[in-house]
């Protein structure tokens, strides 16, 4: 690896292929001005642009980051997959037990930038991606095109939460339905009536008492 910048490497490789800046710009859908700024080091290639740049310059992604062209036929570089990339950089941080703030200090970006990278809101520049690769000891191909996170474990964990959440929801629904079912409503209504309607024994006593009082009144009237 030489001390030249990524912009200088892009310019050298472009000229080696006999391409003008406008030709390279058409291949990656960039303006001549954007290509010129990139080659002069006034801007960094976006991380999401790297696969397209590799194909346009006929190099592998590992050669691009190493800034070194190696002999041999190159296979087309797969397109950028933002979801896989975001999941990979998030997994790398969590696997090492780093907070977003701690990683931000290592990579030399803001904590918000780390959070945005992991959510897929934004993609780091070539320079920041290079810092990730060096810190975690990865090849560019591994970071860009392989799934680093153990998918099976993630799915099991998420699936377990869904199952237990569903069971809890069904249990609550059963309680609500049971409490408002006709059977229970009748039981509640009967209990309420039982609290206010006297039983048969007390009713017969009240009737007997009323009958005795009426008889007494009649006898008194007759005596008079």
C-alpha positions as CSV (number, residue, x, y, z in Angstrom):
1,X,0.0,0.0,0.0
2,X,1.3,3.4,-1.0
3,X,0.9,6.8,0.7
4,X,-1.4,8.1,-2.1
5,X,-4.9,9.1,-1.4
6,X,-8.0,7.2,-2.5
7,X,-8.7,10.1,-4.9
8,X,-5.3,9.7,-6.5
9,X,-5.8,6.0,-6.8
10,X,-9.2,6.5,-8.5
11,X,-7.6,9.0,-11.0
12,X,-4.7,6.6,-11.8
13,X,-7.0,3.7,-12.4
14,X,-9.4,5.8,-14.5
15,X,-6.5,7.0,-16.7
16,X,-5.1,3.5,-16.9
17,X,-8.4,2.4,-18.4
18,X,-8.4,5.3,-20.9
19,X,-11.4,6.9,-19.3
20,X,-12.2,10.6,-19.0
21,X,-13.8,12.1,-15.9
22,X,-17.0,12.4,-17.9
23,X,-16.8,8.7,-18.9
24,X,-16.3,7.6,-15.3
25,X,-19.1,9.9,-14.2
26,X,-21.5,8.3,-16.6
27,X,-20.7,4.8,-15.3
28,X,-21.5,5.7,-11.7
29,X,-24.1,8.4,-12.5
30,X,-21.9,11.2,-11.1
31,X,-21.1,14.6,-12.5
32,X,-17.7,15.7,-13.8
33,X,-17.5,18.1,-11.0
34,X,-18.1,15.4,-8.4
35,X,-15.5,13.1,-10.0
36,X,-13.0,16.0,-10.1
37,X,-13.5,16.8,-6.4
38,X,-13.2,13.2,-5.4
39,X,-9.9,12.8,-7.3
40,X,-8.5,16.0,-5.8
41,X,-9.3,14.8,-2.3
42,X,-11.9,17.5,-1.7
43,X,-14.5,14.9,-1.1
44,X,-14.6,11.2,0.0
45,X,-16.3,8.4,-2.0
46,X,-19.5,7.5,-0.3
47,X,-19.5,4.0,1.2
48,X,-22.6,3.1,-0.8
49,X,-20.8,4.2,-4.0
50,X,-17.8,1.8,-3.6
51,X,-19.3,-1.3,-5.3
52,X,-20.2,0.8,-8.4
53,X,-16.8,2.5,-8.4
54,X,-15.1,-0.9,-8.3
55,X,-17.1,-2.2,-11.3
56,X,-16.4,1.1,-13.2
57,X,-12.7,0.8,-12.5
58,X,-12.5,-3.0,-13.1
59,X,-11.1,-3.8,-9.6
60,X,-12.3,-5.8,-6.6
61,X,-13.6,-4.2,-3.5
62,X,-10.5,-5.4,-1.6
63,X,-8.2,-3.8,-4.2
64,X,-10.2,-0.6,-3.9
65,X,-9.6,-0.3,-0.1
66,X,-6.0,-1.5,-0.4
67,X,-5.5,1.1,-3.3
68,X,-3.6,-1.6,-5.2
69,X,-4.5,-3.2,-8.5
70,X,-3.6,-6.9,-8.8
71,X,-3.4,-9.0,-12.0
72,X,-6.2,-11.2,-12.9
73,X,-9.7,-11.1,-14.3
74,X,-12.2,-9.4,-11.9
75,X,-15.7,-10.6,-11.3
76,X,-18.4,-8.1,-11.1
77,X,-18.8,-6.6,-7.6
78,X,-22.3,-7.2,-6.1
79,X,-24.5,-4.1,-5.7
80,X,-24.6,-2.3,-2.4
81,X,-27.0,-3.8,0.1
82,X,-27.8,-1.1,2.7
83,X,-29.7,-3.4,5.1
84,X,-26.9,-6.0,5.3
85,X,-24.3,-3.3,5.7
86,X,-26.2,-1.6,8.6
87,X,-26.9,-4.9,10.3
88,X,-23.2,-5.9,10.0
89,X,-21.8,-2.7,11.5
90,X,-24.3,-2.8,14.3
91,X,-23.5,-6.5,15.0
92,X,-19.7,-5.7,15.1
93,X,-20.2,-3.1,17.8
94,X,-22.5,-5.2,19.9
95,X,-20.3,-8.2,19.6
96,X,-17.3,-6.2,21.0
97,X,-19.5,-4.8,23.8
98,X,-19.0,-1.2,22.8
99,X,-21.5,1.6,23.3
100,X,-22.2,3.9,20.3
101,X,-20.4,6.7,22.2
102,X,-17.3,4.5,22.7
103,X,-17.2,3.4,19.1
104,X,-17.6,7.0,17.9
105,X,-14.5,7.9,19.8
106,X,-12.6,5.1,18.1
107,X,-13.9,5.8,14.6
108,X,-13.6,9.6,15.2
109,X,-17.2,10.5,14.2
110,X,-20.2,11.6,16.3
111,X,-22.4,9.3,18.3
112,X,-25.3,10.4,16.2
113,X,-23.4,9.3,13.1
114,X,-22.9,5.8,14.6
115,X,-26.6,5.6,15.4
116,X,-27.5,6.7,11.8
117,X,-25.2,4.1,10.3
118,X,-26.7,1.3,12.3
119,X,-30.3,2.4,11.4
120,X,-29.4,2.6,7.8
121,X,-30.3,6.3,7.8
122,X,-26.9,7.2,6.3
123,X,-23.9,5.4,5.0
124,X,-20.3,6.2,6.2
125,X,-17.7,7.6,3.7
126,X,-14.9,5.4,2.4
127,X,-12.6,6.8,5.1
128,X,-15.0,5.9,7.9
129,X,-15.6,2.4,6.4
130,X,-11.8,1.9,6.3
131,X,-11.6,2.8,10.0
132,X,-14.3,0.2,10.7
133,X,-12.3,-2.4,8.8
134,X,-9.0,-1.7,10.5
135,X,-10.6,-1.6,14.0
136,X,-12.6,-4.9,13.6
137,X,-10.0,-6.6,11.5
138,X,-12.3,-7.4,8.6
139,X,-11.9,-7.5,4.8
140,X,-14.1,-5.1,2.8
141,X,-15.8,-8.1,1.1
142,X,-16.8,-9.6,4.5
143,X,-18.3,-6.3,5.7
144,X,-20.1,-5.5,2.5
145,X,-21.3,-8.9,1.2
146,X,-21.6,-11.4,4.0
147,X,-24.1,-11.7,6.8
148,X,-22.1,-11.4,10.0
149,X,-24.9,-11.5,12.5
150,X,-26.3,-15.0,13.5
151,X,-29.7,-14.8,11.9
152,X,-31.0,-18.0,13.5
153,X,-30.4,-16.7,17.0
154,X,-32.0,-13.4,16.2
155,X,-35.1,-15.0,14.7
156,X,-35.5,-17.3,17.7
157,X,-35.3,-14.4,20.1
158,X,-37.7,-12.3,18.2
159,X,-40.0,-15.3,17.6
160,X,-40.0,-16.1,21.4
161,X,-41.1,-12.5,22.2
162,X,-43.9,-12.7,19.6
163,X,-45.1,-16.1,21.0
164,X,-45.1,-15.0,24.6
165,X,-46.6,-11.6,23.7
166,X,-49.4,-13.5,21.8
167,X,-50.1,-15.8,24.8
168,X,-50.3,-12.8,27.1
169,X,-52.7,-11.0,24.8
170,X,-54.9,-14.1,24.5
171,X,-55.0,-14.6,28.2
172,X,-56.1,-11.0,28.8
173,X,-58.7,-11.4,26.1
174,X,-60.0,-14.6,27.7
175,X,-60.4,-12.8,31.0
176,X,-62.3,-9.9,29.5
177,X,-64.6,-12.2,27.5
178,X,-65.2,-14.5,30.4
179,X,-66.0,-11.7,32.7
180,X,-68.6,-10.3,30.3
181,X,-70.1,-13.6,29.1
182,X,-73.9,-14.3,29.7
183,X,-73.1,-17.0,32.3
184,X,-71.0,-14.8,34.5
185,X,-73.4,-11.9,34.0
186,X,-76.3,-14.1,35.2
187,X,-74.3,-15.1,38.2
188,X,-73.5,-11.5,39.0
189,X,-77.1,-10.5,38.6
190,X,-78.3,-13.3,40.8
191,X,-75.9,-12.3,43.5
192,X,-77.0,-8.7,43.3
193,X,-80.7,-9.8,43.7
194,X,-79.8,-12.1,46.6
195,X,-78.4,-9.1,48.5
196,X,-81.8,-7.3,48.5
197,X,-84.6,-10.0,48.2
198,X,-85.5,-11.5,51.6
199,X,-85.5,-15.3,51.9
200,X,-88.7,-17.4,52.1
201,X,-88.6,-17.8,55.9
202,X,-88.5,-14.1,56.6
203,X,-91.3,-13.6,54.0
204,X,-93.6,-16.0,55.7
205,X,-93.0,-14.4,59.1
206,X,-93.9,-11.0,57.7
207,X,-97.1,-12.4,56.2
208,X,-98.0,-14.1,59.5
209,X,-97.4,-11.0,61.4
210,X,-99.5,-8.9,59.1
211,X,-102.4,-11.5,59.4
212,X,-102.3,-11.4,63.2
213,X,-102.4,-7.6,63.2
214,X,-105.4,-7.6,60.9
215,X,-107.3,-10.1,63.1
216,X,-106.6,-8.1,66.2
217,X,-108.0,-5.0,64.5
218,X,-111.1,-6.8,63.5
219,X,-111.7,-8.3,67.0
220,X,-111.3,-4.9,68.6
221,X,-113.8,-3.3,66.3
222,X,-116.4,-6.0,67.1
223,X,-115.9,-5.5,70.9
224,X,-116.7,-1.9,70.5
